[in-house]
Amino acid sequence: MFHVRQISSLDLPELAPYRTLRRAVEHETQGIFVAEGDKVVRRLLESHFGVVSVLLPENRVAEFEPLLKARPEKEIPVFAVTKKSVLEELVGFDLYQGVLAVGKIPGIVTLEKILAAGTGPKLFAAVEGLTSAENTGLLVRNCAAFGAQGLLIGETSSSPFLRRAVRNSMGTIFQLPVVHSKNLITDLDKVRANGIHIIAAHPHTDKKVLSHMDFKRDCCIVFGSEGSGLSKPVLAACDEAVAIPMADGVDSLNVGAAAAVFLYEAQRQRGQSDR
């Protein structure tokens, strides 16, 4: 069920998450996140994630009514504004589509759970040192697009539930199991103990290039930040390092682009690229 409430005051306590969009880390400590944009909000409403509230222009309520009616929550407040300018005054910056929602961050997903789920050959991704929320969102989106069964987020990486990460994932964060690691090296050892080959996506290697790698077996591809790449300890925790061949004068790709190349190659080798 849902209940439409016309906004007459921007000071309503329930609107606090929308007033503090720039403080996404605070949201995470509260166990919530903000979904921004038509597609992301629709995917949130279609997902199993909990929904706290929705905020949108009054003339768009009817578009979302079927999805809201299908939600399992007893009641979801839907805050409606008559003018988009009122909404932008509330959030503090210009909004293109003017559709927002607050969702609940799900309970902890354990590494053991994602390792036990699904059928082989298994494909996982891991990331170290990725501090850009936008790039984290891109990585999530690529993992979902190319069939990764889970993503291991290292302790030095940004959360995939920051607003910009959720937005850049285009809502695919609602379908990809994510493990928040407290010690990436320890967790990679656990992954290996389950018979999964650990592959470092590392541009500075002359040992093996992407086309020479066997992705048909169970594997986990580890990505690093654009600036420093993978740290030496994490690189040492991998079974081997693999590079994407590039033209002279170019030594690396954005992590989102690199992940797309690696994950597509894994999908291609497994005979799934023509689906």
ZIMO-V44449 format. One record per pair of residues at least 4 apart in sequence whose ideal C-beta (glycine too) atoms are under 8 Angstrom apart, sorted by the first residue. I is the first residue (numbers start at 1). J is the second residue. D is the distance in whole Angstrom. If there is no record, write none. Layout:
i->{I/I}
j->{J/J}
d->{D/D}
This chain:
i->{1/1/1/1/1/1/2/2/2/2/2/2/2/2/2/3/3/3/3/4/4/4/5/5/5/5/6/6/6/7/7/7/7/7/7/7/10/10/10/10/10/11/12/14/14/14/15/15/15/15/16/17/17/17/17/17/17/17/17/18/18/18/18/18/18/19/19/19/20/20/21/21/21/21/21/21/22/23/24/24/24/24/24/24/24/24/25/25/25/26/27/27/27/27/27/28/28/28/28/28/28/31/31/32/32/32/32/32/33/33/33/33/33/33/33/33/34/34/34/34/34/34/35/35/35/35/35/35/35/35/35/35/35/36/36/36/36/36/36/36/36/37/37/37/37/37/38/38/38/39/39/39/40/40/40/40/40/40/41/41/41/41/41/41/41/41/42/42/42/42/43/43/43/43/43/44/44/44/44/44/44/45/45/45/45/45/45/45/45/46/46/47/47/47/48/48/49/49/49/49/50/50/50/50/51/51/51/51/51/51/51/52/52/52/52/52/53/53/53/53/53/53/54/54/54/54/54/54/54/54/54/54/55/55/55/55/55/55/55/55/56/56/56/56/56/56/56/56/56/56/56/57/57/57/57/57/57/57/57/58/58/58/60/60/60/61/61/61/64/64/64/65/66/67/68/68/71/81/81/81/82/83/84/84/84/85/86/87/87/87/87/88/88/88/88/88/91/91/95/105/108/109/109/109/109/109/109/109/110/110/111/111/111/111/111/111/111/112/112/113/113/114/114/114/114/114/114/115/115/115/115/115/117/117/117/118/118/120/121/121/121/121/121/122/122/122/122/123/123/123/123/123/123/123/123/123/123/123/124/124/124/124/124/124/124/124/124/124/125/125/125/125/125/125/125/125/125/125/125/125/126/126/126/126/126/126/126/126/126/126/126/126/126/127/127/127/127/127/127/127/127/127/127/127/128/128/128/128/128/128/128/128/128/128/128/129/129/129/129/129/129/129/129/130/130/130/130/130/130/130/130/130/130/131/131/131/131/132/132/133/133/133/133/133/133/133/133/134/134/134/134/135/135/135/135/135/135/136/136/136/136/136/136/136/136/136/137/137/137/137/137/137/137/137/137/137/138/138/138/138/138/138/138/139/139/139/139/139/139/140/140/140/140/140/140/140/140/140/140/141/141/141/141/141/141/142/142/142/142/142/143/143/143/143/143/143/144/144/144/144/144/145/145/145/146/146/146/146/146/147/147/147/148/148/149/150/150/150/150/151/151/151/151/151/152/152/152/152/152/152/152/152/153/153/153/153/153/153/153/154/154/154/155/155/155/155/155/156/158/158/159/159/160/160/160/160/160/161/161/161/162/163/164/165/165/166/166/169/172/173/179/181/181/182/183/184/184/184/185/185/185/185/186/187/188/188/188/188/188/188/188/189/189/190/191/191/191/192/192/192/192/194/195/196/196/196/197/197/197/197/197/198/198/198/198/198/198/199/199/199/199/199/199/199/199/199/199/200/200/200/200/200/200/200/200/201/201/201/201/201/201/201/201/201/201/201/202/202/202/202/202/202/202/203/203/203/203/203/203/203/204/204/204/205/205/205/206/207/207/208/208/208/208/208/208/209/209/209/209/209/210/210/210/210/210/210/210/211/211/212/213/213/214/215/215/215/215/215/216/216/219/221/221/221/221/222/222/222/223/223/223/223/223/224/224/224/224/224/224/225/225/226/226/226/229/230/230/230/231/232/233/234/235/242/244/244/244/244/246/246/246/246/252/253/253/253/254/255/256/257/258/259/260/261/262/263/264/264/265/266/267/267/268/268}
j->{69/71/73/74/75/76/54/65/68/69/71/75/76/77/78/75/76/77/78/61/78/80/77/78/79/80/58/80/82/12/15/79/80/81/86/90/15/19/86/89/90/15/79/53/77/79/19/55/79/90/20/21/27/30/32/34/52/53/102/34/55/90/91/100/102/90/91/92/26/27/34/36/91/92/93/163/92/27/28/33/34/133/161/162/163/164/29/159/162/30/32/33/34/161/163/32/33/105/159/161/162/104/105/52/102/103/104/105/102/103/104/105/161/162/163/166/100/101/102/103/163/166/40/41/43/44/100/101/102/103/166/167/171/40/41/95/99/100/163/166/167/41/96/97/99/167/42/97/99/43/170/171/44/166/167/169/170/171/45/54/56/64/99/100/101/171/46/64/67/171/47/170/171/172/174/49/51/101/103/171/174/51/54/64/67/68/70/71/101/67/174/171/174/175/106/174/103/104/106/174/73/103/104/106/71/73/76/101/102/103/104/76/101/102/103/104/76/77/78/79/101/102/64/68/76/77/78/79/99/100/101/102/78/79/81/87/90/99/100/101/60/61/64/78/79/80/81/87/98/99/100/80/81/82/83/84/87/98/99/80/81/82/64/98/99/65/78/80/68/78/99/69/70/71/76/78/76/86/87/90/86/87/88/95/98/89/90/91/95/98/100/92/93/94/95/98/95/100/100/161/180/113/114/150/177/178/179/180/114/179/115/152/179/181/187/190/191/116/190/117/177/118/124/149/150/177/179/122/190/191/194/196/149/150/177/122/149/218/216/217/218/219/270/149/196/218/219/147/148/149/215/218/219/220/221/263/266/270/148/149/150/151/152/191/196/219/220/221/139/143/148/150/151/152/220/221/222/223/259/263/151/152/153/154/181/184/187/188/191/220/221/222/223/136/139/151/152/153/154/157/222/223/224/255/154/156/157/184/222/223/224/225/230/231/234/154/156/157/224/225/228/230/231/135/136/139/154/157/158/223/224/225/255/156/157/158/225/136/158/137/158/159/162/163/164/165/168/138/164/165/168/139/168/226/254/255/256/140/153/157/158/159/160/162/165/168/141/160/164/165/166/167/168/169/170/173/142/168/169/254/255/256/259/143/151/223/255/256/259/144/151/160/165/168/169/172/173/176/178/145/168/169/170/172/256/146/256/259/260/263/148/151/172/176/259/263/148/169/172/175/176/172/260/263/260/263/264/266/267/263/267/272/176/263/177/176/177/178/179/160/176/177/178/179/178/179/181/184/187/188/191/220/157/159/160/178/179/180/181/181/184/234/180/181/182/183/184/184/162/165/165/180/165/166/169/173/178/165/166/173/166/167/168/169/173/171/173/173/176/178/187/186/187/186/187/188/234/237/189/233/234/237/190/191/192/198/220/222/234/237/238/193/237/194/196/198/220/196/197/198/239/218/218/218/219/220/217/218/219/220/239/219/220/222/237/238/239/213/219/220/221/222/238/239/240/241/242/222/230/234/235/238/240/241/242/221/222/223/224/230/242/243/244/258/259/262/224/229/230/235/241/242/243/229/243/244/246/251/252/253/229/243/251/241/242/243/243/240/241/212/213/240/241/242/243/213/242/243/244/245/242/243/244/245/261/262/265/245/265/242/242/265/269/219/265/266/269/270/269/270/266/259/262/263/266/230/234/238/230/255/258/259/262/228/229/230/231/234/255/229/255/252/254/255/252/234/235/238/235/236/237/238/241/262/253/258/261/262/250/251/252/253/258/257/258/261/258/259/260/261/262/263/264/265/266/267/268/273/269/270/272/273/272/273}
d->{8/8/7/6/5/7/8/8/4/7/7/7/4/8/5/6/7/6/7/6/5/5/6/7/6/7/7/6/8/7/7/5/7/5/7/8/7/7/8/7/5/8/8/6/6/7/6/7/7/6/6/8/6/8/6/6/7/8/5/7/6/6/6/6/8/6/7/7/6/7/6/8/5/7/8/6/7/7/7/7/7/8/8/4/5/7/7/8/7/7/5/6/7/8/8/8/7/7/6/6/7/6/5/6/5/7/6/7/7/6/8/6/4/7/7/6/6/7/6/8/5/7/5/5/8/5/7/5/8/6/6/8/7/6/8/8/8/6/6/7/5/7/7/5/6/6/6/5/5/6/6/6/6/6/6/8/6/4/6/7/8/7/5/7/5/8/6/7/6/7/6/8/3/8/6/6/6/6/5/6/6/6/8/7/4/7/8/6/7/6/8/8/4/7/8/8/5/6/6/6/7/6/3/8/6/6/6/6/7/6/7/8/8/4/7/6/6/5/7/6/7/5/7/7/6/8/5/7/8/7/5/8/8/5/7/7/8/8/5/7/5/7/7/7/8/7/8/8/6/5/7/7/6/8/8/6/7/5/8/4/6/5/7/8/7/6/6/6/6/8/8/6/7/7/6/7/6/4/5/8/7/8/6/7/5/6/7/7/6/5/8/8/7/6/6/8/6/7/8/5/7/6/6/8/5/6/5/8/7/7/6/7/5/8/6/6/7/6/8/6/7/8/7/7/4/5/6/8/8/7/5/8/7/8/7/6/5/6/6/6/5/8/6/6/6/4/7/6/5/6/8/8/6/8/8/7/6/8/6/6/5/7/7/7/7/7/4/8/7/5/5/8/5/7/7/5/8/7/7/7/7/4/8/7/8/7/8/7/8/6/7/5/7/8/6/7/7/6/6/5/7/5/7/7/4/6/7/6/7/8/5/7/6/6/5/7/5/6/6/4/7/8/7/6/6/7/8/4/6/7/8/5/6/8/7/5/7/7/7/6/5/8/4/8/4/4/7/7/5/7/5/6/8/8/7/5/6/7/8/7/5/7/5/7/4/8/6/7/7/4/7/6/3/4/8/7/6/5/8/8/7/3/8/6/7/7/6/6/5/6/6/5/7/8/4/6/5/6/7/6/7/5/6/5/8/6/6/4/5/6/4/5/8/6/7/7/7/8/4/6/5/7/8/8/7/4/6/7/5/8/6/7/7/6/7/7/4/7/7/8/6/7/5/7/8/5/6/7/6/8/8/7/5/7/7/6/7/5/6/5/4/8/8/6/6/7/6/8/6/7/7/7/5/7/7/5/6/7/6/7/7/6/6/6/7/7/6/4/6/7/7/8/5/8/6/6/6/8/7/6/6/5/7/7/6/6/7/7/7/5/7/6/7/7/5/6/5/6/8/6/7/8/6/4/6/5/6/7/5/7/5/8/5/6/7/4/5/7/6/7/5/7/6/7/6/8/6/5/6/8/5/4/7/4/7/6/6/5/7/8/7/8/8/6/8/6/8/6/6/6/4/7/6/7/5/7/8/6/5/8/7/7/7/4/7/5/8/7/6/5/6/6/7/5/7/8/7/5/7/5/6/7/5/7/7/7/6/8/8/8/5/7/7/6/6/4/5/7/5/6/7/8/5/7/7/7/7/6/8/5/6/6/8/7/4/4/7/7/7/7/7/6/6/6/7/5/5/8/7/6/7/7/7/8/7/6/5/7/5/7/8/8/7/4/4/7/7/6/7/7/6/6/6/6/7/6/6/7/6/6/5/5/8/4}
